[in-house]
Amino acid sequence: MLLWKGRIPRLTDKRNLFICLAVVSLVAYSSLFSKCIARRVHGAFLVIQTTTEKPPRSDSGDVDKKRIGVEHRAPVAEYQSVVQLIPLWSGPDPQNDTYKNESSKYRLLENQSLRPLRRLPDALVIGVKKSGTRALLEFLRIHPDVRAAGSEVHFFDKYYHRGFAWYRKKMPPTLDGQITMEKTPSYFITKEVPLRVKQMNPKTKLLIVVRDPVTRAISDYTQAASKKKNRNGMKSFECLAFVKDTGFSVVDTTWGPVRIGVYARHLSKWLKHFPLERMLFVSGERLIADPALEMARVQDFLGLKRVITEKHFYFNATKGFPCLMKSEGRPTPHCLGKTKGRNHPYIDAQIVKRLRDFYRPFNYRFYQMTGMNFGWP
Ligand SMILES: Nc1ncnc2c1ncn2[C@@H]1O[C@H](COP(=O)(O)OS(=O)(=O)O)[C@@H](OP(=O)(O)O)[C@H]1O
């Protein structure tokens, strides 16, 4: 406005200097502000195309974690549009309860720019149902470098159509160097799962807990019976395990609890997609008898420092199982929940023997395939 009057402003003039400073700061401030807005808008949403089922992978075959949620192509439900809006920020959701619980732990880290991110799993406990999979995961969670989804995610068998972005959101936030894990025991017996896991990352480490298939079948039956409202209406284990009217001589291989125990059959499907080196077979029996020893094997396999040792366990005589001195969420001694370590119904010795005879050749085949003798009777 001074120029309007044909006068050149002099910087020595206090009033003009003040006006100049005000204009400069206004320009600088508004430029900073618009950058912030732009970054926020860009950060809030990212348009991605989702047309095929392949997750992102780097040239080496590793899932490229940085690109997940940015360019990766996840399975799409039929009713979805091919264009999806996916939040770019994959860290904890501040509105979410899980985040609120963990917030104090992570706020400090965030402030230090060590931002935890949700990542696809590096290792999976794929089975076997009723063999000790929960015990294994809870024991592993003691380790500071392991973070695992609390409940079974069932992504690869039930919710695959929801895509990898959905799966990643189910994972806990982890820091660089921490291993992300989840356990869903039905993965081991679902035929589509091995290829899907391989497509996510062929280097995924697979943990398989196995237990004497006869005890496992009885445990499976006990769980099913415990869920029935009318237990008297449920057939006995013997009736279900053998083909009707054969005098308990022909094992019913179509019954789930029997079929699951033919480990060699299920394993052969996994071996078509993963080499044996990517798998660790954990003995369900040893996990009870000597948890520290079995956990040493597990930590070695996962490339972890041996942090979980004898001092983390105590034997609870009432429960009849090893329990934990403390865990991720509980600082005091405790056992697994009451759905773990149930009392099994009495099964006649002849019935047990018949089942053992049935499983023996399959067990030997399994020992040959894994190179481990589990010593089941
Ligand atoms: N420490 C400890 N505490 C309690 N229970 C233990 C433990 N270690 C292994 N187990 C055995 O785990 C069996 C349950 O196996 P899963 O956790 O794989 O079951 S499930 O598939 O997740 O439902 C469970 O089977 P049941 O005894 O039939 O209940 C246990 O035998």
The ligand as a Gaussian input file, in Angstrom:
#p B3LYP/6-31G(d) Opt

LIG

0 1
 N        0.273000     -76.271000      30.359000
 C       -0.885000     -76.767000      29.916000
 N       -2.041000     -76.511000      30.548000
 C       -3.194000     -77.019000      30.095000
 N       -3.300000     -77.819000      29.001000
 C       -2.173000     -78.103000      28.343000
 C       -0.927000     -77.604000      28.767000
 N        0.012000     -78.061000      27.920000
 C       -0.607000     -78.812000      27.027000
 N       -1.919000     -78.848000      27.273000
 C       -2.886000     -79.610000      26.483000
 O       -3.482000     -78.748000      25.539000
 C       -4.683000     -79.385000      25.150000
 C       -5.521000     -78.405000      24.382000
 O       -4.895000     -78.257000      23.153000
 P       -5.081000     -76.973000      22.256000
 O       -4.708000     -75.768000      23.028000
 O       -4.323000     -77.215000      21.004000
 O       -6.635000     -76.976000      21.990000
 S       -7.402000     -76.161000      20.871000
 O       -7.237000     -76.868000      19.616000
 O       -6.854000     -74.801000      20.844000
 O       -8.810000     -76.168000      21.307000
 C       -5.287000     -79.865000      26.428000
 O       -6.108000     -80.970000      26.121000
 P       -7.125000     -81.572000      27.200000
 O       -6.277000     -82.144000      28.286000
 O       -7.878000     -82.614000      26.486000
 O       -7.993000     -80.447000      27.662000
 C       -4.047000     -80.227000      27.264000
 O       -3.815000     -81.602000      27.347000

